[in-house]
Amino acid sequence: MRLTDITIRHLKMQLKHPFTTSFGSFKDKEFLLLEAKDEKGTIGWGECVAFDTPWYTEETVKTCWHMLEDFLIPLILHKEITHPDEVSELFKSIRKNNMAKATIEGAFWDIYAQQTNQSLAEALGGKKDKIEVGISIGIQDSIEKQLAVVDQAINNGYKRIKVKIKPGWDVELIRILREHFPDVPLMADANSAYTLDDIDVLKQLDEYHLMMIEQPLASDDIIDHAKLQKHIKTPICLDESITSLEDVRKAIELGSCGVINVKIGRVGGLTEAKKIHDYCAANGVPVWCGGMLEAGIGRAHNIALTSLSNFVLPGDTAGSSHYWEEDIITPEVVVQDGYINVPRENGIGFTPNINAIERFTIATKHYH
């Protein structure tokens, strides 16, 4: 398998509703879409999940394009590759920049699955026919609005509700949500908004029987999370702190968490995500697939990954219509009674909607 042509597109899509977390609010999602063609004419697609602002990690849309154009594409274009696992090995000389790496690696996995007559899920070793779906709900303007949005999500059949919290929007919010929804699987995502000085606040969340609290402390920390986990009963889930299998190994050995959120872009691609899944399965640590407000291509990759056996907790892969008036794939991702069917067609299992892609594209460049 040898890539002969690569196209990068910069897209801008408007979210149906503004999405607010502890680090900011936005209503548009800008991202890169990568189209790769091999010598047989097979086309694979990858989506870059970096935002246009470095508030989740240091990567942005612009830095990822720079890394792809100046370093990653020159390393891989016209290079003979027999399996997608070789891509991460080829990129080892490039430090970090995981989201850029995952973009092109995802396209390789798509091509590989098509060339071997498999769905992407099958190529990864996934066995599930359908996956349980949760939903991530941003911070709303008021408690009343938050209650209404959560109620709608439950009525739509989502299997787990995740709400964003931050100092001053935490214990009271969770208390009221629990009063109204005593039995719903509920978790809180802090996006690194707290420190160890907030232990007493975070301990108060224990009485509300949360599934987990996600990334309460610093985005690059595993030491303080281990200290916090000793003081609270609620399992800690690590997100931003996990960028590799090595991070997972250290976090588990230190007792920094009880759950791992796996995001393909954050860990550098499907190969590393699968390694993390396998290691966590061997060590009895459940994993789930996090979301980055992906459009259809990235969502398709998440569905395939979640078909692996140790993704035992509902992920953030909500349906297309929750985020977009129109997605960039056909058919769009649909949630039925809290589940998404895993495609069995070769490759990612969805067809890129070229007309929609072109409408949302604000810049394009081809590489040969």
Secondary structure as GFF3:
##gff-version 3
##sequence-region A 1 368
A	DSSP	beta_strand	3	21	.	.	.	ID=ss1
A	DSSP	beta_strand	24	38	.	.	.	ID=ss2
A	DSSP	beta_strand	43	48	.	.	.	ID=ss3
A	DSSP	alpha_helix	61	67	.	.	.	ID=ss4
A	DSSP	pi_helix	68	72	.	.	.	ID=ss5
A	DSSP	alpha_helix	73	76	.	.	.	ID=ss6
A	DSSP	alpha_helix	85	90	.	.	.	ID=ss7
A	DSSP	alpha_helix	98	115	.	.	.	ID=ss8
A	DSSP	alpha_helix	120	124	.	.	.	ID=ss9
A	DSSP	beta_strand	130	132	.	.	.	ID=ss10
A	DSSP	beta_strand	135	137	.	.	.	ID=ss11
A	DSSP	alpha_helix	143	155	.	.	.	ID=ss12
A	DSSP	beta_strand	161	164	.	.	.	ID=ss13
A	DSSP	alpha_helix	171	180	.	.	.	ID=ss14
A	DSSP	beta_strand	186	189	.	.	.	ID=ss15
A	DSSP	three_ten_helix	196	198	.	.	.	ID=ss16
A	DSSP	alpha_helix	199	204	.	.	.	ID=ss17
A	DSSP	three_ten_helix	205	208	.	.	.	ID=ss18
A	DSSP	beta_strand	213	214	.	.	.	ID=ss19
A	DSSP	alpha_helix	223	231	.	.	.	ID=ss20
A	DSSP	beta_strand	236	238	.	.	.	ID=ss21
A	DSSP	alpha_helix	245	254	.	.	.	ID=ss22
A	DSSP	beta_strand	259	262	.	.	.	ID=ss23
A	DSSP	alpha_helix	264	267	.	.	.	ID=ss24
A	DSSP	alpha_helix	270	282	.	.	.	ID=ss25
A	DSSP	beta_strand	287	289	.	.	.	ID=ss26
A	DSSP	alpha_helix	296	306	.	.	.	ID=ss27
A	DSSP	alpha_helix	320	323	.	.	.	ID=ss28
A	DSSP	beta_strand	329	330	.	.	.	ID=ss29
A	DSSP	beta_strand	339	341	.	.	.	ID=ss30
A	DSSP	beta_strand	351	352	.	.	.	ID=ss31
A	DSSP	alpha_helix	354	360	.	.	.	ID=ss32
A	DSSP	beta_strand	361	367	.	.	.	ID=ss33
###
